[in-house]
Amino acid sequence: MESSYLSSAIKQFEYYKSLGDKTINELSFEELKKEFATDSNSIAIIVKHLVGNMQSRWTNFLTEDGEKEWRKRDEEFIDDFNSKDELLAAWQQGWEYLFKAIKPLTKNNLEQIIYIRNQGHSATEAINRQMMHYAYHIGQIVFIGKLIKGKNWQSLSIAKGQSKTYNKSKFKEDKSRKHFTDDI
């Protein structure tokens, strides 16, 4: 990979995927389907939406509009998963669409214009748009998981009250240039 932007973007996507993975793995199928209010989204529904978005946006990323005619977005908000294994398989498939599209890109692709609902974006802008969209929804997944698990939640970042200890260990290390996810 010749672009530090692309390398960083891939690592960011991998990081957000890992947050979703860890949350999903901690929850039962029933917990993944829990809705806190009428018309709110369960983790299962958020996963289904993300998968639909990923399939649409990343299929033929450089050559077709990111909003495919065959996408049924409204159906993404109907939870019809029959098992946790089915949900996990869909989750993994969504990420495969993304990584299959982004990993072969080169810096020469970054200014190429691609369209999402006929709105032109550079490939960089489209990647950023999707990264922020996924971070938004994965934040929801993590928050819902935390609400469900309560005090049994295992923090996915620096636990409350542990900032000084964490920072102390980091400042003992030599300065280096690396992605913040390299040690995770």
N, C-alpha and C positions, 0 to 999 in steps of 0.2 A: 504494500500500500504506500503510495507515494505522497499522499496528502495527510498532513497532521490533522486537518479538519475532519476528514473521513475517518481516520483512526480514532479520533476523540469521539465522534458521533457514534460510531459502532460501540465503543466502550460505554457511552452513556446509555444507549439502548440496552446493552447487556446488563447494566446496573439496574435500570428500571425493571427489566424482566426479572432479575433476581429478587427484587423487592416483592413483586407479584408472586413469584414462585414460593418464596418463604412464607408469605401470608397464606396462600392457598393451601400449602402443605400442612399448616397448623390447624386448619379448620375441617370439620366434618362436612359431608355433602349437605346436610340440613342447614348447617351454619352458613355455607356458601349461598344458600337460597333465601336466607333471612332478609326480609324487608322491614325497615324500621317504621315506615309510614306508608299509607296508601299512595300508590304511584311513585314510590321511591324505587331506586334501583338496588337490587341485591348485587353481591359480588358476581354471581352467575350471570346476571344480565349485563353487567359492565364487561365481563369477559366476552360474552357473545357480541356485544357492540364493538369492542376492540378488534376481535377476530374479523368481523365483517368489514371494518374499516381497513384493517391491514391487508386483507385479500384484495379489496378494491384499489387501494392506493398503490400497492407495491406490485401488482400484476402488470407487467409491461410498463413499468414505471417511466421509462424514457420515451415511450412511443404512443401511449394512449392516455386519454383523460383519466385522472385518478378516481373519478366518480363513475363507475361502470354502470351501464344500463341494466345489467343483470343483478346489481346489488339490490337487496330488499331491506333497506335500512330500518324501516318501521318494524319489521319482524325481529330485528336484533333486540328489541326491548320486550320480547316475550320469552320467558324462561321455559325452555323445553328440553333442558338437559335431563337425561334419565339416570345419570350416575356421575360420581366424581371423576372416574376414569374418562368418561366421554367429555366432560368439561376440560380436563387436563389435556386430552388429545387435541381438542379445538384450540386451546391456549397455545400449545406447542406449534400447531400448524400455522397459526397467525404469525408467530415470530419467524417461522421458516420463510414465509412470504417476504417478510421484511429483510432478513439477512441474505436471502438469495438475491434480492434486488440491489441491496446497498454494498455488499462486500466486493463485487466486481467493479464498482465505479472507480474512476480515476479523477484526478483534479481537472482533467479536460472536460469531464461531464458536468462539473459544478455550475457552470454558467448556462448550460443548456436550458432552454425554456420548456417547461412541462405545464400541463393544465390540470386544474382541479375545478370542476364545474365551469369550464371555459375561462377561468381566471388564470392568467399566466403567472408562473413563478419560475425563478431560477431553480435548478435542482437543489441548491443550498437552501433556498427559502422553503421549498417543499419538505426537505428533510427536517429543517427546524420546526416547521408547522406541525409535522407529525410527532416529532419528539416532545414538543410541549403538550400536544393533545394527549399523548400516552402518559406523560408524567402527571398530568391533571387527573386522569382516570385511575392511574395506579396509586396516586395519593388517596383517592377515594377508597380504593380496595384496601389499602393499609389501614386507613382510618376506621372503616367498617370492621375490619378484622380486630383492631384494637378495642373497639366498642364491644364486640362479641366476647372476646377473651377476658376483658376486664383486667383484674390484677394478675391473671395468668398469662398476660401478653409478654412475649419475649421481644424486647426492643430491637429494631432493625438498624438503629443508629446509636448515638451516644445516649445511654439511659439517663433519665432525670437524676440530677445530683452527681453525675459522674464526669462532668466536663473538666474539672481540674485534674483528675486522675488521668483522663484520656490525653489532655493537652500536655501534661507532664511527660507521659511516655513518648509522645510525638516529638517534643522538643529535645529529648535525649538522643534522638536519631540525627545522623548527619543530614545536612541539607542535600536535597536531590531533586531532579526534575523527573516527575512521573505522574501518571494519571492517578487521581485520588482513589480510584477503584482497584488499583494494582495490588493492594494489600488485603482486599476483601475476599 
